[in-house]
Each structure stands twice: as C-alpha cells, then as structure tokens.
Amino acid sequence: MNSGEQTFENKQQSPAKKERAAPDLLADRHILVAVDDTESSKRAVLYVADFLGEAPGFTVTLLSLVPIPEPDHFQSEGERRAWIDTHHQKMEKLLHRYRQILIQGGFAEEKVAVTVETTESLSIAEAIIEAQERVGSCTIVVGRHGISKQEEFLFGSTSSKLLHMPKNCSLWIVE
C-alpha cells in the first residue's frame, strides 16, 4: 500500500454499540418559531422562510401561546371560556397565515406544524422552553419586540429571559 492510500474496514457494530451511536445526522433539524400577532413575529417567520425555506432537512413548528388572565378578571367561567376560545381561534388563523408564508418560502407542507397553547401560570419564556423540550427542537426563533430600555429593565422581555434559559438548543432573536 502506498503511503498516500487509505484503507477502510467495514466493521459491524454490536447491537449495544448501535444504540449508543451518534444521532442520525440526516434526520430533520427541528425549528420552533414562537409567534404572536406582532410585526416582529411576522419578521421572524419571514426570516426563517427566507433563510431555510429552500434548504433540505428542516422541520418547523409554529407556536403561539395564549396567556390566560387571572380568574378574577372574568365575571363567570363561561366568560373565561369564551375569552379563551376567541383568542385561541384568532391565533389559529394567524398561524395558518404564517404557515402559508413558510410553505411559499419553500418548506414542504408536511414539514410545517402549528400549535396554539394556553398558559396560566408560566411566563411566556418558560412556556416556550417547555414547548421546545416537548417537541425536541434544536433552535428557538422569536421576534424582538420594540420595547424601551426602561420597560425592559422594569418588566423584562421574553427574548431577554430566553437568552438565559435554553439548554441544548440555539436561540435566534430576529430584530
């Protein structure tokens, strides 16, 4: 054999070693795009469509969270239920429009899922992280809302909170 030649052996792995093998590098990478009804969320969706739409190997979940006000905000349980249903339907329509943007950007229909979730006790950032862990996404994408530095200092922002929370995933904050 020449010094420049390489040989490759075809070694079969035992079943135990197969289980411990690295994850399938050809599997789709899962992107979670957390959105609401703001222009910054729409920009985040457009960015993902433009940046990844024609690229193979990506699956997207569009997530919208409906934060439910405290129970004492409503006169009755029926009023509370109606409020939740109205906001849930509004976000479903929005996610349908955002899904169409991703499909027109080059994603296959079966590669774009939508989900609307209600949350009562968690912060929006915590709810996004829970969803990321549940769906197993490797990336979270959010739009940065244009709040002032004073508002961000006093109340915090979802994107600021997300900067410190995700584990084992990347975070894209779209301006």
C-alpha positions in Angstrom: 0.0 0.0 0.0 1.3 3.5 -0.9 1.8 5.9 1.9 -0.9 8.2 0.4 -3.5 5.4 0.3 -6.1 4.9 3.0 -7.9 1.7 3.8 -11.4 1.5 5.3 -12.6 -1.6 7.1 -16.2 -2.5 7.1 -16.7 -3.4 10.8 -20.1 -4.3 12.0 -21.2 -2.8 15.3 -22.7 -4.9 18.0 -26.4 -4.1 18.8 -25.3 -2.4 22.1 -23.0 -0.1 20.2 -25.6 0.8 17.7 -27.9 2.1 20.5 -25.1 4.4 21.7 -24.2 5.6 18.2 -24.4 9.3 17.4 -27.8 10.7 16.5 -28.8 10.4 12.8 -27.1 13.3 11.1 -29.6 13.0 8.2 -32.7 13.5 10.4 -34.5 16.8 10.1 -33.5 19.6 12.4 -36.5 20.9 14.2 -37.0 24.7 14.5 -39.6 26.1 16.9 -40.8 29.6 15.9 -42.7 31.2 18.8 -45.0 33.9 17.5 -47.8 36.3 18.4 -49.7 38.9 16.5 -46.9 41.5 16.3 -44.8 42.7 13.3 -41.7 41.3 15.0 -43.1 37.8 15.0 -44.0 38.1 11.3 -40.4 39.2 10.6 -39.2 36.1 12.4 -41.4 33.9 10.2 -40.2 35.7 7.1 -36.6 35.3 8.1 -37.0 31.6 8.7 -38.8 31.2 5.3 -36.1 33.2 3.5 -33.1 31.6 5.3 -34.2 28.0 5.5 -37.1 27.6 3.1 -35.2 26.0 0.2 -32.8 24.1 2.4 -33.5 20.4 2.9 -33.6 18.8 6.3 -35.7 21.2 8.4 -39.0 20.9 10.1 -40.7 23.9 11.7 -43.3 24.1 14.5 -45.1 27.4 14.7 -46.1 28.0 18.4 -48.5 30.6 19.7 -49.2 31.0 23.4 -52.4 32.4 24.8 -51.7 33.7 28.3 -54.9 33.4 30.3 -55.6 36.3 32.7 -56.3 35.6 36.4 -59.8 34.0 37.1 -60.9 37.1 38.9 -60.6 39.0 35.6 -63.8 37.3 34.4 -67.4 37.5 35.7 -68.0 33.8 35.2 -66.4 30.6 34.0 -68.5 30.9 30.8 -67.0 34.4 30.1 -63.5 32.9 30.8 -64.1 30.0 28.4 -65.4 32.4 25.7 -62.3 34.6 26.1 -60.0 31.6 25.7 -61.9 30.3 22.7 -61.9 33.7 20.9 -58.1 34.2 21.4 -57.4 30.6 20.5 -59.3 30.9 17.2 -57.6 34.3 16.5 -54.1 32.7 16.9 -55.1 29.6 14.8 -55.9 31.9 11.9 -52.7 33.8 12.4 -50.7 30.6 12.4 -52.4 29.4 9.2 -51.2 32.6 7.5 -47.7 32.2 8.9 -47.7 28.5 7.8 -48.5 29.7 4.3 -45.6 32.1 4.3 -43.2 29.2 5.2 -44.7 26.9 2.5 -44.4 29.6 -0.1 -40.8 30.1 1.1 -40.0 26.5 0.2 -41.0 24.3 3.1 -43.0 21.2 2.3 -46.5 21.3 3.8 -45.8 18.2 5.9 -42.7 19.9 7.4 -44.7 22.8 9.0 -46.8 22.1 12.1 -48.8 24.7 14.1 -49.8 24.6 17.7 -51.7 27.0 19.9 -51.3 26.5 23.7 -52.8 28.3 26.6 -50.8 29.1 29.7 -51.9 30.3 33.1 -49.0 30.2 35.5 -45.9 30.1 33.5 -44.1 33.1 32.0 -44.1 33.2 28.2 -40.4 32.4 28.2 -40.9 29.4 30.4 -43.8 28.1 28.3 -41.6 28.5 25.1 -38.8 26.4 26.8 -41.3 23.7 27.9 -42.6 23.5 24.3 -39.1 23.4 22.9 -38.3 20.5 25.2 -41.5 18.7 24.4 -41.1 18.9 20.6 -37.3 18.4 20.7 -36.4 21.4 18.6 -32.7 22.3 18.3 -33.5 26.0 17.7 -35.9 28.5 19.0 -36.8 31.6 16.9 -38.5 34.7 18.3 -39.0 38.2 17.1 -37.7 41.0 19.3 -40.4 43.4 20.3 -39.5 47.1 20.3 -39.8 47.9 24.0 -37.8 50.7 25.5 -34.8 50.0 27.8 -36.7 51.3 30.8 -39.6 48.8 30.1 -37.1 46.0 29.6 -35.4 46.9 32.9 -38.7 47.1 34.8 -40.7 44.3 33.3 -38.1 42.2 31.4 -38.7 40.9 27.9 -39.4 37.4 26.6 -36.3 37.5 24.4 -34.1 38.7 27.3 -35.4 35.9 29.5 -34.9 33.3 26.8 -31.2 34.3 26.4 -30.5 32.6 29.8 -32.9 29.7 29.7 -32.5 27.3 26.8 -30.3 24.2 27.3 -29.1 22.2 24.4 -30.6 24.4 21.8 -29.8 27.7 20.0 -31.8 30.9 20.1 -32.4 33.2 17.2 -33.8 36.6 18.0 -34.9 38.4 14.9 -34.9 42.2 15.0 
